[in-house]
Amino acid sequence: MAQSNDLIIRIGGEGGEGVISSGDMIAQAAARSGLEVLTFKTFPAEIRGGYAMYQTRFSHEPILSEGTGFDVACCFNQEALDMNRKALRQGNVLIYDFPGGDIAGEQNIPGIHCYPVPMTKISKEELATPRSKNMVALGAIAELFSISMTSLKETVQEKFGKKGAEVVEVNYKALDAGAQHVRTNIKKADPYQMDPGTPKQDVIIISGNEAVGLGALLAGVRFFSAYPITPATEVAIFLARHLPKFGGNLVQAEDEIASLANVIGASYGGVKAMTSTSGPGLSLMQELIGMASMMEVPVVICDVQRGGPSTGLPTKHEQSDLFLAAHGCHGDASKVVVSPEGVEDCVYLTVEAFNIAERYQLPVLILSDGSLGFRTSSMRKPDPKKIRVENRATVSGNGEGFERYALTASGVSPMAIPGTPGCAYISTGLEHAPSSAPRYSAENHTAMLDKRFGKLKDLEDYFPATEVDHQEGAQLGVIAWGSTIGTLREAVKIARAEGAKVSALYPKLVWPLPVKALNAFGAKYKKVLVPEINKQGQLAKLIQGETEIRPISYTIYGGLPFSPRQIADKIKEVLK
Ligand code: COA
């Protein structure tokens, strides 16, 4: 049988049935055995009930996005079958819980390879526990598509070990029973088969949220404070586990306002500090973001965006906090917003966020999103020796002539860490003179605002993270941000393969906009398209306001990311 180069397996069922665990485990197992993986999950905001879905894409090549559609659907119940039936394409595989589960009857869908696996029945009757039906399904999937059973069993031990040896044992049996069912009862006729590859020593598999935590550790974070909120909580969980090993502290605060206040205090005290949140929490933080900007205190805020406004769609994907991140504070608050495209980027861009915060002494926001935060992906182990870490300019000595907010040529004034002899100063949200004493005169406010914004004048050169993929003869340029970049990279490949001439720009700095790079890009193409996942076309509007480009906005806002196919089709439509 021919090997597949790219395979997408989707598992669907009810929240509480173990869909998420089984997806996590299959992704972990495949990555350990040597495959590249990238996952996407979506589940209800409720703890039990509702449709939960976990999709894993496997390949021997680096993977940039969730992909388009799926090849294999494994449905734990009737609802999952109903949800996915329409999306099945010719040649796909449907694995479903039958007989014995709640799926009404045997499936015989023309053009689809339908494999019934009695997951519930095996789990209840052979293993005496309905809990393990997800592992019966995994065993069947492993057998059908050559996912390493040894690696799967290792992940079972890791995932369920804390629940006791009995739980591990019954789940091993469930995996074996699923595989055995396939060997005995299913005649494989589908074209999908993955060569598991060779395990790579230098590869880790982590989520986007964990990668932000890892980046923070590499940058030297020593204080973290946050209030739990979906989909950002995992950043805090990761740092709670690892920050103490580096001598750092973590405080779970009573709310997001207190979290950022703690972070500002810690950074004022001289340590690198960070918080993470999602839309509703970012709304609450606005007053304090303005304060950090006014106080010129370096802080890093990771916003893992979700559907809004208000509590909105807590577990669904959206890129709709860009306006809030760029323009949320009252008054004129200088700050920087960066946005990573993938899991590996979450590591390195978080380091850069700290570097920018420290260098320019201001708040830096990292705009991740639900799809990226929850995404698990394989990546090369970062080498700390290759990572450049910048620290804030500080004063030492006896403090003679020290002015905390001195008007310097660069606009950056060295900070004094509290306790530095002779360097006491006042730091509040009030406008201040160079000395730090409150001062409200017209000349002073003008000079200080110019200082706080002027210090960013070389930002685009300092952080030139704006990659251009130019194609000779292209009439169309496409610009995406955040996790849509990975999807656009694939869409560009598809569109070019289908004859389109198209270029793309992938900016990681999304506020202030990299105006020089954008204008240079815009000048080359007749049309510029901006696909993004929000109603208002937020990046397109910022580009329209700040540059010479008059973009065509392309938005979706249904709680899901774009597929590469969707963007490729739009590229072709705009080029017509
Ligand atoms: N044997 C033993 N235990 C198993 C198992 C098996 N074969 N399969 C799963 N489990 C356990 C899991 O370990 C997990 O237990 P834990 O909570 O102790 O870790 C539990 O069963 C749930 O399984 P899991 O796979 O993690 O989730 P699920 O697919 O059943 O879906 C969620 C449940 C994740 C959708 C739901 O619980 C949830 O968290 N919803 C989101 C809530 C939220 O964030 N709301 C927003 C608030 S603003």
Residues whose N, C-alpha, C, O or C-beta is under 5 A from the ligand:
A	BS01	COA	E14 G15 G16 E17 G18 V19 I20 S21 S22 F43 P44 A45 E46 I47 A52 R131 S132 M135 T230 P314
